[in-house]
Amino acid sequence: MMKRPLTVIFLAALLCSCSGTWLMYDTAQKDRLYFTVEGASNVASFALLASDEMHYPVQVSIVGTPKDQDRSFRIELMDAAPGEKAAMGSDSIAVQTAKEGRDFEIGQLVIPAGQVKGSIDITLKRTPEMNGAYLKLHMRIVETDDFLPMDADSSVMKSIITPEFVLLMTDGEPACPEWWKTESKGVDYEWGAYYGKYKPAKFRLMLDYYHAIEGKNPGLWEDLLAKYGYNIDKEGLPRNFMSTNDQSVWASYVLIPLHDYYVEYYASHPDEAENFGNTGDLTTFTWGDPLRLLR
């Protein structure tokens, strides 16, 4: 069998390796814009949030050269396909088109001067249409005087380059975590002693206080994140971990403010009220005093 000369093979490889990057050096050509997508889909859920709004930035990158002035770009919004569905756990859920102004708002579309990246700042809004459903925000970069959309490239599955970005928005009631004991035949000295009966709104507020630690004490937050997970969802957490591990941290940052909030809340919502005492008892829906964890 005839072998190809090595010089020919080398030149062919060189041409192939440059084919995706030549635009970076040809300033006569328009720069190209693209999203980088990791994983199969992007999902934003309000299920574990107490807030009715969520900030969701989406990065946009260019193949080209930075310029000395801000440059605007454009996107178009695409509708969900007729009959489109997406998996939600073991269920297949219908996908509907998210409506701008109702379900989301999009900020300025700009690549800043001197930069090769920009951000689409999206504000997501909790709406009844998201409850137990998927609303689809589908953006596609379109050509302008300054930019072309980059061709899709899925050769690296963990980091797909694409001119389109899809976000699925949803809402619903968060499931009760395994560590949140909701029933007892007597006095319960485990987790439930300090936060009472499980309620989705209570869990969301608990997570808000927990997440707020990141801004107050970043070093502590990194430690807690490794131990307990972002939504206190690390596998294998025992039911009494709050009263046995990092007691003063849980009390100071989470349990005491949660306790104080609900003392005031139940005073004005007596039909929902639980009881408060020195120790907790889930048979009477009594919260224990988290100050005990500081002693």
C-alpha positions as CSV (number, residue, x, y, z in Angstrom):
1,M,0.0,0.0,0.0
2,M,1.3,3.5,-0.9
3,K,2.0,5.7,2.0
4,R,1.2,9.5,1.9
5,P,4.2,11.8,2.3
6,L,4.4,13.1,5.8
7,T,4.5,16.7,4.5
8,V,1.1,16.3,2.9
9,I,-0.4,14.9,6.1
10,F,1.1,17.7,8.2
11,L,-0.3,20.4,5.9
12,A,-3.7,18.9,5.9
13,A,-3.7,18.7,9.7
14,L,-2.6,22.3,9.9
15,L,-5.3,23.5,7.6
16,C,-8.0,21.6,9.6
17,S,-6.7,22.9,12.9
18,C,-6.9,26.5,11.7
19,S,-10.4,26.3,10.1
20,G,-12.2,27.1,13.3
21,T,-10.0,30.0,14.4
22,W,-9.1,32.1,11.3
23,L,-11.9,34.6,12.0
24,M,-10.1,35.7,15.1
25,Y,-7.3,37.2,12.9
26,D,-9.3,38.4,9.9
27,T,-10.7,41.8,11.0
28,A,-12.5,42.3,7.7
29,Q,-14.9,39.6,8.7
30,K,-17.8,40.0,11.2
31,D,-17.2,38.6,14.6
32,R,-19.4,35.6,15.5
33,L,-21.5,35.2,18.7
34,Y,-22.3,32.0,20.5
35,F,-23.6,30.5,23.7
36,T,-21.8,27.7,25.6
37,V,-24.2,25.1,26.9
38,E,-23.2,22.4,29.4
39,G,-25.5,19.4,29.8
40,A,-28.7,18.4,28.1
41,S,-30.9,21.3,29.3
42,N,-31.1,24.4,31.4
43,V,-33.9,24.4,34.1
44,A,-34.7,27.3,36.4
45,S,-37.1,26.3,39.2
46,F,-38.9,28.5,41.8
47,A,-39.8,25.5,43.8
48,L,-37.2,26.1,46.5
49,L,-37.3,29.9,46.4
50,A,-39.3,32.3,48.6
51,S,-38.7,35.2,46.2
52,D,-41.0,35.7,43.2
53,E,-38.2,36.9,41.0
54,M,-34.9,35.2,39.9
55,H,-31.9,36.8,38.3
56,Y,-30.6,34.5,35.5
57,P,-27.5,35.8,33.6
58,V,-26.6,34.0,30.3
59,Q,-23.1,34.5,29.0
60,V,-22.5,35.3,25.3
61,S,-19.0,35.0,23.8
62,I,-17.4,36.1,20.5
63,V,-15.0,34.6,18.0
64,G,-13.2,37.7,16.9
65,T,-11.4,40.7,18.3
66,P,-12.5,43.1,21.1
67,K,-13.4,46.6,19.9
68,D,-13.0,50.0,21.6
69,Q,-16.7,50.7,21.8
70,D,-19.8,48.9,23.1
71,R,-21.6,46.8,20.5
72,S,-25.2,45.8,20.5
73,F,-26.4,42.4,19.3
74,R,-29.8,41.0,18.6
75,I,-31.7,37.8,19.5
76,E,-35.0,36.4,18.4
77,L,-37.4,34.5,20.6
78,M,-38.7,31.2,19.4
79,D,-41.9,29.4,20.2
80,A,-42.2,25.9,21.7
81,A,-42.9,23.3,19.1
82,P,-46.5,22.0,18.9
83,G,-46.9,19.0,21.2
84,E,-43.4,19.5,22.7
85,K,-42.8,17.7,26.0
86,A,-40.0,17.5,28.6
87,A,-39.3,15.0,31.5
88,M,-40.2,16.1,35.0
89,G,-39.1,13.2,37.2
90,S,-40.8,10.1,35.8
91,D,-43.5,12.2,34.1
92,S,-43.6,13.8,30.6
93,I,-44.8,17.4,30.9
94,A,-46.1,19.6,28.1
95,V,-43.9,22.6,27.3
96,Q,-45.4,26.0,26.6
97,T,-43.9,29.2,25.3
98,A,-42.8,31.6,28.0
99,K,-44.2,35.1,27.5
100,E,-41.9,38.2,27.6
101,G,-43.2,40.7,30.1
102,R,-45.2,38.1,32.0
103,D,-42.8,35.3,32.7
104,F,-39.5,37.1,32.1
105,E,-37.7,40.3,31.1
106,I,-34.5,40.7,29.2
107,G,-31.9,43.4,29.8
108,Q,-29.6,45.1,27.4
109,L,-27.9,43.1,24.7
110,V,-24.3,44.4,24.6
111,I,-20.8,43.2,24.2
112,P,-18.8,45.8,26.3
113,A,-15.9,47.7,24.9
114,G,-12.6,45.8,25.1
115,Q,-14.4,42.6,25.9
116,V,-14.9,39.3,24.1
117,K,-17.8,38.3,26.3
118,G,-21.1,39.8,27.4
119,S,-24.1,38.8,29.5
120,I,-27.8,38.7,28.8
121,D,-29.4,39.6,32.1
122,I,-32.7,37.9,32.4
123,T,-35.2,38.4,35.2
124,L,-37.5,35.4,35.7
125,K,-40.9,36.0,37.3
126,R,-42.9,33.4,39.2
127,T,-46.3,33.1,37.6
128,P,-49.2,30.6,38.0
129,E,-48.5,29.2,34.6
130,M,-45.2,27.7,35.9
131,N,-46.8,25.6,38.6
132,G,-46.1,22.0,37.8
133,A,-45.4,22.9,34.2
134,Y,-42.5,23.9,31.9
135,L,-42.4,27.3,30.2
136,K,-39.8,27.6,27.5
137,L,-37.5,30.6,26.8
138,H,-35.8,29.9,23.5
139,M,-33.3,32.6,22.3
140,R,-31.4,32.6,19.0
141,I,-28.7,35.0,17.9
142,V,-29.4,36.8,14.6
143,E,-27.2,38.6,12.2
144,T,-26.5,42.4,12.6
145,D,-24.0,44.8,11.1
146,D,-21.5,43.8,13.7
147,F,-22.1,40.1,14.3
148,L,-23.0,36.8,12.8
149,P,-24.3,33.8,14.8
150,M,-21.7,31.1,15.2
151,D,-22.4,27.7,13.7
152,A,-23.4,25.0,16.2
153,D,-20.6,22.7,17.3
154,S,-21.3,19.7,19.5
155,S,-18.0,17.9,19.1
156,V,-17.4,18.4,22.8
157,M,-20.5,17.2,24.5
158,K,-19.8,18.8,27.9
159,S,-19.4,22.2,26.3
160,I,-21.6,22.7,23.2
161,I,-21.1,25.9,21.2
162,T,-24.5,27.0,19.7
163,P,-26.2,30.2,18.5
164,E,-29.3,29.1,20.5
165,F,-30.1,29.0,24.2
166,V,-33.0,27.2,25.8
167,L,-34.2,27.7,29.3
168,L,-37.1,25.8,30.9
169,M,-38.9,27.5,33.8
170,T,-41.0,25.7,36.4
171,D,-42.5,26.0,39.8
172,G,-44.2,23.7,42.3
173,E,-44.2,22.6,45.9
174,P,-40.8,21.3,47.1
175,A,-40.9,17.8,48.5
176,C,-40.3,17.3,52.2
177,P,-36.6,16.4,52.8
178,E,-35.8,13.0,54.3
179,W,-34.2,14.7,57.3
180,W,-37.3,16.8,58.2
181,K,-39.2,14.5,60.5
182,T,-42.9,15.3,60.3
183,E,-44.4,12.8,62.7
184,S,-43.7,11.7,66.3
185,K,-45.3,9.7,69.0
186,G,-43.8,11.9,71.7
187,V,-41.3,14.6,72.3
188,D,-39.0,14.9,69.3
189,Y,-35.5,16.1,70.1
190,E,-34.4,15.8,66.5
191,W,-34.7,18.4,63.7
192,G,-38.4,18.9,64.2
193,A,-37.8,20.2,67.7
194,Y,-36.7,23.5,66.2
195,Y,-38.8,24.1,63.1
196,G,-42.1,22.3,63.6
197,K,-44.3,20.7,61.0
198,Y,-43.1,20.7,57.4
199,K,-44.6,23.3,55.1
200,P,-43.2,24.3,51.7
201,A,-43.2,28.0,52.5
202,K,-41.3,27.4,55.7
203,F,-38.7,25.3,53.9
204,R,-38.2,28.0,51.2
205,L,-37.6,30.6,53.9
206,M,-35.2,28.3,55.7
207,L,-33.2,28.0,52.5
208,D,-33.2,31.8,52.0
209,Y,-31.6,32.2,55.5
210,Y,-29.1,29.4,54.7
211,H,-28.2,30.8,51.3
212,A,-27.7,34.3,52.8
213,I,-24.7,33.0,54.7
214,E,-22.7,33.2,51.4
215,G,-22.9,37.0,51.5
216,K,-22.3,37.3,55.2
217,N,-19.5,34.8,55.7
218,P,-18.1,33.4,52.4
219,G,-15.6,31.1,54.1
220,L,-18.1,29.6,56.4
221,W,-20.5,29.2,53.4
222,E,-17.9,27.1,51.4
223,D,-17.5,24.8,54.4
224,L,-21.3,24.4,54.9
225,L,-21.8,23.9,51.2
226,A,-19.4,21.0,51.2
227,K,-21.0,19.4,54.3
228,Y,-24.7,19.9,53.6
229,G,-25.2,20.8,49.9
230,Y,-26.7,23.9,48.3
231,N,-30.3,23.1,49.3
232,I,-29.3,21.1,52.4
233,D,-29.6,18.1,50.1
234,K,-26.4,16.2,50.5
235,E,-27.2,12.5,50.5
236,G,-27.2,10.7,53.9
237,L,-27.8,13.7,56.2
238,P,-29.1,12.4,59.6
239,R,-32.3,13.8,60.9
240,N,-30.6,15.4,63.9
241,F,-27.6,16.9,62.1
242,M,-28.6,20.5,63.0
243,S,-28.7,19.9,66.7
244,T,-25.5,17.8,66.7
245,N,-23.2,19.5,64.1
246,D,-22.5,23.3,63.8
247,Q,-25.1,24.0,66.4
248,S,-24.3,27.7,66.9
249,V,-24.1,28.3,63.1
250,W,-27.5,26.8,62.4
251,A,-29.0,28.6,65.4
252,S,-27.5,32.0,64.6
253,Y,-27.9,32.1,60.8
254,V,-31.0,30.0,60.2
255,L,-33.1,28.7,63.2
256,I,-33.4,31.8,65.3
257,P,-34.4,34.1,62.4
258,L,-36.8,31.4,61.2
259,H,-38.3,31.1,64.7
260,D,-38.7,34.8,65.1
261,Y,-40.3,35.2,61.7
262,Y,-43.0,32.6,62.4
263,V,-43.7,33.9,65.9
264,E,-44.7,37.2,64.3
265,Y,-46.4,35.5,61.3
266,Y,-48.6,33.1,63.3
267,A,-49.7,36.1,65.5
268,S,-51.4,37.5,62.4
269,H,-52.4,34.1,60.9
270,P,-53.9,32.2,63.9
271,D,-55.7,29.7,61.6
272,E,-52.2,28.4,60.5
273,A,-50.5,28.7,63.9
274,E,-48.2,26.2,65.6
275,N,-47.1,26.4,69.2
276,F,-43.8,27.6,70.7
277,G,-42.1,26.3,73.8
278,N,-38.8,25.6,75.4
279,T,-38.6,22.1,73.8
280,G,-40.3,20.8,70.7
281,D,-43.1,18.3,70.5
282,L,-44.5,17.4,67.1
283,T,-47.7,15.8,68.5
284,T,-48.8,19.3,69.4
285,F,-46.8,21.1,66.6
286,T,-44.7,22.8,69.1
287,W,-41.4,24.5,68.1
288,G,-38.5,24.4,70.5
289,D,-36.5,27.5,71.3
290,P,-33.3,27.5,69.1
291,L,-31.6,29.7,71.6
292,R,-31.0,26.4,73.5
293,L,-28.5,25.5,70.8
294,L,-26.3,28.4,71.9
295,R,-25.9,27.3,75.5
